[in-house]
Amino acid sequence: MCVGGIMATLADLPDSVILEIFSYLSVRDRIRLSRVCRRWRRLVDDRWLWRHVDLAVYKMRPKIMWHLLRRYMASRLQSLRLGGYLSSGSQAPQLSPALMRALGQKCPNLKCLCLHGADLSMVPIASLPCTLRTLELHSCEIPMTWLLKGQDPTVLPLLECIVLDRVPAFRDEHLQGLTCFRALRSLVLGGTYRVTETGLDASLQELSYLQRLEVLGCALSTDSTLLSISRHLRDVQKIRLTVTGLSVSGLSVLEGMPALESLCLQVPHMTPEMPSPAEIISSCLTMPKLRVLELQGLEWDGQEVERILCQGLPHCLVIIRACPNESIDWWL
């Protein structure tokens, strides 16, 4: 780098700039850089770098995980991703109640915990850090005693968002147990095939304070899901659904929803009952606060449909795109 005719090196950059560069690196690369020189070791030790830590791509031995927790993850840690905990073998990492309790003690500002492929069968939910506001479980195994109705109300008292993506054990009883989290405002169900329409309706009746609901890749009728939402979630602001069997009458139940701001419909397979663009416009015009309409996977002429919807809904941001591949995360 040349500045004013003088060649500048990386060593000439201020600490703040180098820290910003280091923030884009993986955890492994950061630790390797700490061996370059004393200055870089000091910068890698800076707690600012360890606010958001993604370890989901690694399969670490428990000893290394504990070392990272003690050395780097401290009061600045705000979000943490862990993965690979369903691996078999003597070298496989293990989640334990002790590790979860240590996270809560050493990282009092931890707000988001995301677990990928974790076996939580031996981890009580009470051992999770009580400071969590967001809990994401992706392809995880949970015990039947988790999330049951009547559990200790002091568990996760600040929890505002829970994502349950491809959690095979999750069923109606667990869904009803979510009513214990009085701070909960956002619920994402992805591929939770054991949840029934009856269970969803009964649970939403008690979760009337939800502001965001996403039901993706579940074995639920769209018309039934929308009917439950219209009955019980009058304050919902964001809805995202995988559409299976949506009809004009099903969409019409959302007419007049007073707080709805964003509606996303994923349509993996078109059906004859699917509402036309004109019928979608007619329903959306009755939603006073709707500002975002997203349609994914429709087999219509994308540009023509987008033009029709934009003209009919001038107050909305209209997005039309392909459905996400089922091999990637549902909520992206």
KEKE-274569 format. One line per 2 residues: their letters; for each residue x, y, z of C-alpha. Coordinates in nm, 2 decimals, m for minus. Example, Ala and Ser with C-alpha at 12.3 -4.5 7.8 and 13.67 -1.06 7.14 Angstrom:
BEGIN
as = 1.23/m0.45/0.78  1.37/m0.11/0.71
REM end
This chain:
BEGIN
mc = 0.00/0.00/0.00  0.14/0.33/m0.10
vg = 0.04/0.65/0.08  0.19/0.99/m0.03
gi = 0.46/0.81/m0.21  0.57/0.62/0.10
ma = 0.52/0.25/0.11  0.30/0.15/0.41
tl = 0.29/m0.20/0.56  0.03/m0.38/0.76
ad = 0.23/m0.28/1.07  0.15/0.08/1.00
lp = m0.23/0.03/1.03  m0.39/0.14/1.35
ds = m0.53/m0.13/1.59  m0.89/m0.05/1.51
vi = m0.84/m0.13/1.14  m0.65/m0.45/1.21
le = m0.92/m0.56/1.45  m1.18/m0.50/1.19
if = m0.99/m0.72/0.94  m0.95/m0.99/1.20
sy = m1.32/m0.99/1.27  m1.39/m1.14/0.92
ls = m1.16/m1.44/0.99  m1.25/m1.78/1.13
vr = m1.17/m1.86/1.49  m0.90/m2.10/1.38
dr = m0.73/m1.83/1.17  m0.75/m1.58/1.45
ir = m0.57/m1.81/1.69  m0.31/m1.88/1.42
ls = m0.25/m1.51/1.37  m0.19/m1.47/1.75
rv = 0.14/m1.65/1.70  0.28/m1.40/1.44
cr = 0.39/m1.13/1.68  0.32/m0.98/2.02
rw = 0.10/m0.71/1.88  m0.12/m0.95/1.69
rr = m0.14/m1.17/2.00  m0.26/m0.87/2.20
lv = m0.52/m0.78/1.93  m0.65/m1.14/1.91
dd = m0.69/m1.13/2.28  m0.91/m0.82/2.25
rw = m1.26/m0.91/2.37  m1.42/m0.70/2.09
lw = m1.32/m0.98/1.85  m1.51/m1.24/2.06
rh = m1.86/m1.08/2.06  m1.99/m1.32/1.79
vd = m1.83/m1.66/1.77  m1.91/m1.93/1.51
la = m1.78/m2.28/1.59  m2.04/m2.47/1.40
vy = m1.80/m2.57/1.13  m1.56/m2.74/1.37
km = m1.56/m3.07/1.55  m1.36/m2.99/1.86
rp = m1.26/m3.20/2.15  m1.40/m3.10/2.48
ki = m1.06/m2.99/2.60  m1.03/m2.73/2.32
mw = m1.38/m2.60/2.38  m1.31/m2.55/2.75
hl = m0.98/m2.37/2.65  m1.16/m2.13/2.42
lr = m1.42/m2.06/2.68  m1.17/m1.98/2.95
ry = m0.93/m1.79/2.73  m1.14/m1.59/2.48
ma = m1.51/m1.61/2.55  m1.58/m1.37/2.83
sr = m1.82/m1.08/2.92  m1.82/m0.95/2.56
lq = m1.96/m1.27/2.40  m2.31/m1.20/2.27
sl = m2.37/m1.49/2.02  m2.24/m1.84/1.99
rl = m2.28/m2.11/1.73  m2.18/m2.47/1.81
gg = m2.21/m2.78/1.59  m2.11/m3.14/1.53
yl = m2.23/m3.27/1.87  m2.41/m3.58/1.73
ss = m2.08/m3.72/1.60  m1.98/m4.06/1.72
gs = m1.64/m4.18/1.84  m1.41/m4.13/2.13
qa = m1.29/m3.79/2.00  m1.64/m3.65/1.94
pq = m1.72/m3.33/2.13  m1.98/m3.36/2.39
ls = m2.23/m3.10/2.52  m2.27/m3.12/2.89
pa = m2.46/m2.94/3.16  m2.13/m2.82/3.31
lm = m2.04/m2.65/2.98  m2.37/m2.48/2.95
ra = m2.35/m2.36/3.31  m2.00/m2.23/3.25
lg = m2.12/m2.03/2.95  m2.38/m1.87/3.17
qk = m2.13/m1.79/3.44  m1.84/m1.66/3.23
cp = m2.05/m1.50/2.95  m2.32/m1.29/3.13
nl = m2.40/m1.10/2.81  m2.46/m1.41/2.59
kc = m2.80/m1.34/2.42  m2.80/m1.59/2.13
lc = m2.71/m1.96/2.13  m2.73/m2.16/1.81
lh = m2.68/m2.54/1.82  m2.64/m2.76/1.51
ga = m2.65/m3.13/1.53  m2.65/m3.14/1.91
dl = m2.75/m3.43/2.14  m2.92/m3.26/2.43
sm = m3.06/m3.57/2.59  m2.84/m3.54/2.89
vp = m2.86/m3.16/2.91  m3.14/m3.02/3.13
ia = m3.30/m2.70/2.99  m3.24/m2.54/3.33
sl = m2.86/m2.55/3.26  m2.88/m2.32/2.96
pc = m2.76/m1.96/3.02  m3.05/m1.77/3.17
tl = m2.95/m1.46/2.97  m3.05/m1.61/2.64
rt = m3.29/m1.40/2.43  m3.26/m1.63/2.12
le = m3.23/m2.01/2.11  m3.18/m2.19/1.78
lh = m3.19/m2.57/1.76  m3.10/m2.72/1.42
sc = m3.11/m3.10/1.37  m3.09/m3.15/1.74
ei = m3.21/m3.43/1.97  m3.40/m3.30/2.27
pm = m3.53/m3.51/2.57  m3.91/m3.55/2.62
tw = m3.88/m3.35/2.94  m3.78/m3.04/2.75
ll = m4.03/m2.76/2.69  m4.32/m2.93/2.86
kg = m4.61/m2.74/3.01  m4.57/m2.66/3.38
qd = m4.19/m2.63/3.37  m4.02/m2.39/3.60
pt = m4.11/m2.04/3.49  m3.77/m1.91/3.60
vl = m3.60/m2.11/3.32  m3.49/m1.88/3.03
pl = m3.70/m1.58/3.16  m3.57/m1.35/2.88
le = m3.63/m1.58/2.58  m3.78/m1.38/2.30
ci = m3.71/m1.60/2.00  m3.69/m1.98/1.95
vl = m3.61/m2.16/1.62  m3.69/m2.53/1.60
dr = m3.55/m2.66/1.28  m3.57/m3.03/1.20
vp = m3.60/m3.13/1.57  m3.76/m3.48/1.53
af = m3.87/m3.52/1.89  m4.06/m3.19/1.89
rd = m4.44/m3.24/1.91  m4.76/m3.08/2.03
eh = m4.68/m3.13/2.39  m4.35/m2.93/2.35
lq = m4.53/m2.66/2.15  m4.78/m2.61/2.43
gl = m4.49/m2.59/2.68  m4.36/m2.28/2.50
tc = m4.64/m2.09/2.67  m4.42/m2.09/2.98
fr = m4.19/m1.83/2.81  m4.38/m1.51/2.87
al = m4.12/m1.30/2.69  m4.15/m1.51/2.37
rs = m4.24/m1.30/2.07  m4.09/m1.49/1.77
lv = m4.14/m1.86/1.69  m4.00/m2.05/1.39
lg = m4.10/m2.41/1.32  m3.90/m2.58/1.04
gt = m3.97/m2.94/0.94  m4.13/m3.02/1.28
yr = m4.35/m3.29/1.12  m4.49/m3.42/1.46
vt = m4.68/m3.10/1.52  m5.05/m3.13/1.43
et = m5.31/m2.88/1.32  m5.50/m2.93/1.64
gl = m5.19/m2.89/1.85  m5.09/m2.57/1.67
da = m5.44/m2.42/1.71  m5.44/m2.50/2.09
sl = m5.10/m2.36/2.14  m5.15/m2.04/1.95
qe = m5.45/m1.97/2.16  m5.21/m1.93/2.46
ls = m4.93/m1.77/2.25  m5.15/m1.48/2.15
yl = m4.87/m1.24/2.22  m4.65/m1.37/1.94
qr = m4.54/m1.10/1.69  m4.36/m1.33/1.44
le = m4.46/m1.68/1.33  m4.28/m1.90/1.07
vl = m4.41/m2.25/0.98  m4.19/m2.40/0.71
gc = m4.18/m2.75/0.57  m4.43/m2.89/0.82
al = m4.71/m3.13/0.75  m4.98/m2.87/0.81
st = m5.25/m2.74/0.58  m5.19/m2.38/0.50
ds = m5.56/m2.29/0.52  m5.58/m2.44/0.87
tl = m5.26/m2.26/0.98  m5.39/m1.93/0.86
ls = m5.72/m1.98/1.03  m5.55/m2.05/1.36
is = m5.34/m1.73/1.31  m5.64/m1.52/1.24
rh = m5.82/m1.65/1.54  m5.55/m1.61/1.80
lr = m5.26/m1.39/1.68  m5.42/m1.05/1.62
dv = m5.10/m0.87/1.70  m4.87/m1.07/1.47
qk = m4.65/m0.86/1.26  m4.46/m1.11/1.04
ir = m4.59/m1.44/0.89  m4.39/m1.68/0.68
lt = m4.54/m2.01/0.56  m4.46/m2.30/0.33
vt = m4.78/m2.32/0.13  m4.95/m2.66/0.09
gl = m5.31/m2.64/m0.02  m5.37/m2.26/0.00
sv = m5.70/m2.15/m0.13  m5.87/m1.82/m0.18
sg = m6.09/m1.87/0.13  m5.78/m1.96/0.33
ls = m5.60/m1.64/0.23  m5.91/m1.44/0.30
vl = m5.90/m1.52/0.67  m5.61/m1.28/0.70
eg = m5.82/m0.99/0.57  m5.82/m0.70/0.81
mp = m5.53/m0.83/1.02  m5.45/m0.50/1.21
al = m5.08/m0.54/1.28  m4.95/m0.76/0.99
es = m4.65/m0.59/0.82  m4.48/m0.87/0.64
lc = m4.63/m1.18/0.46  m4.41/m1.44/0.29
lq = m4.55/m1.75/0.12  m4.33/m2.03/m0.01
vp = m4.50/m2.23/m0.28  m4.30/m2.55/m0.36
hm = m4.58/m2.69/m0.57  m4.86/m2.50/m0.75
tp = m5.22/m2.62/m0.71  m5.54/m2.52/m0.90
em = m5.67/m2.37/m0.58  m5.38/m2.12/m0.55
ps = m5.52/m1.76/m0.55  m5.46/m1.56/m0.86
pa = m5.26/m1.23/m0.85  m5.59/m1.03/m0.85
ei = m5.72/m1.24/m0.55  m5.39/m1.19/m0.36
is = m5.41/m0.81/m0.42  m5.77/m0.81/m0.30
sc = m5.68/m0.97/0.03  m5.37/m0.77/0.09
lt = m5.55/m0.44/0.04  m5.75/m0.51/0.35
mp = m5.43/m0.53/0.56  m5.37/m0.17/0.67
kl = m5.01/m0.21/0.78  m4.88/m0.46/0.52
rv = m4.55/m0.33/0.38  m4.37/m0.64/0.25
le = m4.52/m0.92/0.03  m4.29/m1.20/m0.07
lq = m4.39/m1.49/m0.29  m4.14/m1.77/m0.34
gl = m4.16/m2.05/m0.60  m4.47/m1.94/m0.80
ew = m4.47/m2.08/m1.15  m4.62/m1.77/m1.30
dg = m4.43/m1.53/m1.52  m4.22/m1.36/m1.26
qe = m4.18/m1.02/m1.42  m4.55/m1.00/m1.53
ve = m4.68/m1.10/m1.19  m4.45/m0.87/m1.01
ri = m4.57/m0.58/m1.23  m4.93/m0.66/m1.16
lc = m4.87/m0.69/m0.78  m4.67/m0.37/m0.76
qg = m4.94/m0.18/m0.94  m5.21/m0.32/m0.72
lp = m5.01/m0.28/m0.40  m4.82/0.05/m0.44
hc = m4.76/0.07/m0.07  m4.59/m0.27/m0.05
lv = m4.24/m0.39/m0.13  m4.32/m0.69/m0.36
ii = m4.06/m0.97/m0.38  m4.09/m1.27/m0.61
ra = m3.82/m1.53/m0.62  m3.75/m1.90/m0.64
cp = m3.81/m2.12/m0.33  m3.49/m2.19/m0.13
ne = m3.34/m2.54/m0.17  m3.46/m2.78/0.10
si = m3.10/m2.87/0.17  m3.02/m2.53/0.31
dw = m3.17/m2.37/0.62  m3.54/m2.30/0.60
wl = m3.53/m1.95/0.74  m3.28/m1.81/0.49
REM end
